[in-house]
């Protein structure tokens, strides 16, 4: 069996340290990507909220338009039965 020397232990520790630094760097990159993804998700959520707001306003306007049309149709229908001078 090979003799375990201080030099061999030192080389192994340097290799372990390099691997640990590589893992830390990878973890940091993943964390940055997750933060970017989180920001994108927040902006998509805000866009969807804005779309719902616009749809709600359009629905309100459409309801008012439909109400006006029904009132006009009712007035036109009543005009048929009123005497003309």
C-alpha positions in Angstrom: 0.0 0.0 0.0 1.3 3.5 -0.8 2.7 5.5 2.0 0.6 8.4 3.2 2.7 11.5 3.3 2.1 15.1 4.2 2.6 16.0 0.6 -0.1 13.6 -0.5 -2.5 14.8 2.2 -1.8 18.4 1.1 -2.6 17.6 -2.5 -5.8 15.9 -1.5 -6.9 18.9 0.6 -6.1 21.3 -2.3 -8.3 19.1 -4.6 -11.1 19.1 -2.0 -10.8 22.8 -1.6 -10.9 23.4 -5.4 -14.0 21.1 -5.7 -15.7 23.0 -2.8 -15.0 26.3 -4.5 -16.4 25.0 -7.7 -19.6 23.9 -5.9 -19.9 27.3 -4.2 -19.6 29.1 -7.6 -22.2 26.8 -9.2 -24.5 27.4 -6.2 -24.1 31.1 -6.6 -24.9 31.0 -10.3 -28.0 28.9 -9.6 -29.1 31.4 -6.9 -28.7 34.3 -9.4 -30.7 32.4 -12.0 -33.5 31.7 -9.5 -33.6 35.4 -8.6 -33.9 36.3 -12.3 -36.7 33.8 -12.7 -38.4 35.1 -9.6 -38.3 38.6 -11.0 -39.7 37.4 -14.3 -42.6 35.6 -12.5 -43.4 38.8 -10.6 -43.5 40.8 -13.8 -45.7 38.2 -15.5 -48.1 38.3 -12.5 -48.3 42.1 -12.7 -49.0 41.9 -16.4 -51.8 39.4 -15.8 -53.2 41.7 -13.1 -53.1 44.7 -15.5 -54.9 42.6 -18.1 -57.7 41.7 -15.7 -58.0 45.4 -14.7 -58.5 46.4 -18.4 -60.9 43.5 -19.0 -62.9 44.6 -15.9 -63.1 48.2 -17.2 -64.2 46.9 -20.7 -66.8 44.8 -19.1 -68.2 47.7 -17.1 -68.3 49.9 -20.3 -70.0 47.1 -22.2 -72.6 46.7 -19.5 -73.4 50.4 -19.7 -73.6 50.3 -23.5 -75.9 47.3 -23.3 -78.1 49.1 -20.8 -78.3 52.1 -23.0 -79.3 50.0 -26.0 -82.0 48.3 -24.0 -83.4 51.7 -22.8 -83.3 53.0 -26.4 -85.1 49.8 -27.7 -87.7 50.3 -25.0 -88.2 53.9 -25.9 -88.5 53.0 -29.6 -91.0 50.3 -28.8 -93.1 52.7 -26.6 -93.0 55.4 -29.3 -95.0 53.0 -31.6 -97.9 53.1 -29.2 -97.9 56.8 -28.5 -100.2 59.1 -30.5 -98.4 61.3 -33.1 -99.5 64.9 -33.4 
